Amino acid sequence: MFGTGDYLKPLLNLNNDVTFLVGSSLNAIVILLAIRIKSSVIREYTRLLVAQSAIEIAVGITIFILKMVIVFQ
């Protein structure tokens, strides 16, 4: 019915989620650092950029947690 490695296949997809989480977190950190520089272009959109970085981190964490719940259920 199942091969010996079939139960490990969902775990392989976790690598993509971890990569997404790390990438979105680094993107958010870069955005927040750019805000700290306070260049005139970014200053107008500070709240929007903070919201974007928070949403990216939240989405990444949510996807990772849901994947872990589904895999280990």
C-alpha positions, 0 to 999 in steps of 0.5 A: 500500500505505502512504500517505506518512505511515503510517510516522509514525503509531506516533510519534504514540503516543509523545506519550502515553507521554511524557506518562505518563512526565512525569506519573508522574515529577511524581507521584513527586516530589510524593510524595517532597516530601510525605515530606520534610515528615514529617507524622504521617499520611505518616510511617507509610507512607514506605516504601510511598510511596517504593516506589510512586513508584519503581515509577511511574517504572520503569513509565514509563521501561520503556513509553517504551523498549519503544515506542521499540524497537518503533517503530524496529525 
